[in-house]
Amino acid sequence: MARQYGSGVQLLGSFEDIYGTTPNDSFMKLPFVSDSLGSEQALVESDILGQGRDPAAPSRDVIKVEGDIVVPVDLRNFGYWLKALLGAPVTIGDTHYTHSFSSGASSLPSLSLELGMPKIPAYFMTAGVVINSMNLKFERSGSASATLAAIAQGEERSAASLGGTPSEAVLKRFNQFQGFVKKDGALLGNITSAELTYSNNAEKIETIRDDGKIDGADPTIASLTGSIDMRFADTTLLDDATNGDAVSLSFGYKIDDEQSLIFALPAVYLPKPKLPVSGPGGISASFSWQAAKPTSGTMLSVVLTNDVASYA
């Protein structure tokens, strides 16, 4: 009997023209670290009385399709996830291309994702996938990954892949040592770790229908929050937090001028933190910041520079 291992699983994805309708082609092979997105249908305990002490059979509840996908932050494939999170980018360039994504889109594209387990064989096609949020952690060492929270409409299983012959981009992953945090365009020193979470705060459209599925997941007011942990060596961020004025921050990874990923946040508000002294070692400060819409422009701009001609 064949047994499926994670090493043999593949993830294919394609953007949908109609929400919940799986495309016939244009699938991409997407690298991933882990995937908990899937369909579940709970049981509702019977409330029937008058038939003795043993309960009647339970009934099935609505279908829930949610979960997290952890993906590598890489030079090429990550652009597809950014498109799902923020919408299609504006792309310019020749040979090397600059893809500019922005927050605030009124509607977002949906995906069909197929998780393939060929040893069984079993292929799980999840349709109507909306990326609700993305979390990034910046650390001193290791490989860069992002956690994507997804909401979907439904899942179907088949014995053969529906992805046809997928396209595949060469994987070139960003590493944490290539990461940076800047304030007003200048590198911030003494940063030990940082975190960034963007959420579409999608609202599930839970209507009455005979298949138990949702009608969609619509974005509402977005949020952009995070934290910066630093060794207390100067009062730069503490002064900004005390004054209460917005600062401009940017987070990103850079291999060179033609290979980079930059998250620009023009209006970030910092809380005034405590500075606990717990021993003879260094003193640390943690700033749990919140971003907002600036006077002009958008709350978040993401620029991916690579050799991919289009994410259309």
Summary of the structure (lengths in Angstrom):
residues: 312
radius of gyration: 22.5
end to end distance: 42.0
largest distance: 75.8
contacts: 915
relative contact order: 0.18
helix: 7%
strand: 47%
